[in-house]
Amino acid sequence: MTSEEVMELIQGDTPMKKEKIENVMISRDDLEQLLALHNCIQDILGDAGEGFDLSMSQLRDLQGMMWKMKGRYQFAPQSNEDGHPCHWKPYVLPDDERAWFYKGE
C-alpha cells in the first residue's frame, strides 16, 4: 500500500452527509482509545521527523489531525515533579492527576 493510499484511507474517500452533529457522547474506553491513537501519531511524527522518510505534507497532515484530536478532547501533557510540562511524554486525559495545564500569569 502506498503512502497516498494510506492518507486516502485516513482522510476518507467518500463524502459524508452534511448533518450537524452536536455533543456526541463517547465512553471512557473510546476516549482512552483515542488517546492511544494520539500518542501513536505523536510517536510516528517524532520518528519520521528524525528519519525524513515521509513527505513533509504527509507529516503536516498527520500533525494537523493530531492537534485537532488533542484540542477536541483536551489531551494534556504530563507534568514533572516541578510542575513543568513534559511534551515528549505520552499525553494523558484532562482528569489525570499527571495532567499539566497552563494557568496563566
C-alpha positions in Angstrom: 0.0 0.0 0.0 1.4 3.4 -1.0 1.5 6.4 1.3 -1.1 8.1 -0.9 -3.4 5.2 -0.4 -2.9 5.3 3.4 -3.6 9.0 3.5 -6.8 8.5 1.4 -8.0 5.9 3.9 -7.2 8.2 6.8 -8.9 11.2 5.3 -11.8 9.2 3.8 -12.6 8.9 0.1 -16.3 9.2 0.3 -18.1 12.4 1.2 -20.1 12.3 4.4 -23.6 13.6 4.6 -23.7 17.2 5.8 -25.5 16.7 9.0 -24.9 18.8 12.1 -23.6 16.6 14.9 -23.6 18.1 18.4 -22.5 16.8 21.8 -21.7 13.3 20.8 -21.1 11.2 23.9 -18.4 8.7 23.9 -17.4 6.2 26.5 -14.3 6.4 28.7 -13.0 3.3 26.8 -13.4 5.1 23.5 -11.7 8.2 24.8 -8.8 6.1 26.1 -8.5 4.5 22.6 -8.5 8.0 21.0 -5.7 9.0 23.4 -3.7 5.9 22.5 -4.2 6.9 18.8 -3.0 10.4 19.6 0.1 9.1 21.3 0.8 6.7 18.5 0.6 9.5 15.9 2.9 11.6 18.1 5.5 8.8 18.2 5.3 8.3 14.4 5.7 12.0 13.8 8.8 12.1 16.1 10.4 9.1 14.4 9.5 10.1 10.9 10.8 13.6 11.5 14.2 12.2 12.5 14.4 9.8 9.6 12.8 12.1 6.9 11.3 9.0 5.3 7.9 10.6 4.7 7.0 13.7 2.7 6.6 16.9 4.7 3.0 17.3 3.5 2.1 13.9 4.9 3.7 14.8 8.2 1.8 18.2 8.2 -1.5 16.3 7.6 -0.8 13.9 10.4 0.2 16.7 12.7 -2.9 18.6 11.9 -5.1 15.6 12.7 -3.2 15.1 16.0 -3.7 18.7 17.0 -7.4 18.6 16.2 -7.9 15.5 18.4 -5.7 16.9 21.2 -7.8 20.2 21.2 -11.2 18.5 20.9 -10.6 16.0 23.7 -8.3 18.3 25.8 -5.4 15.7 25.9 -2.8 17.2 28.2 1.0 16.8 28.5 2.2 15.2 31.7 3.8 17.4 34.3 7.1 16.6 36.0 7.8 16.8 39.8 8.4 20.6 39.5 5.0 21.2 37.8 6.5 21.8 34.3 5.1 20.2 31.1 6.8 17.1 29.6 5.6 17.5 26.0 7.8 14.5 24.9 6.0 12.0 27.2 2.7 10.4 26.2 -0.2 12.8 26.8 -2.9 12.0 29.3 -6.6 12.7 29.7 -7.5 16.0 31.3 -8.7 14.5 34.5 -5.5 12.5 35.1 -3.6 13.7 38.1 -0.4 14.0 36.0 -2.1 16.4 33.5 -0.5 19.8 33.1 -2.4 22.9 32.1 -1.2 26.4 31.5 -2.5 28.5 34.4 -1.6 32.0 33.0 0.0 34.8 35.0 
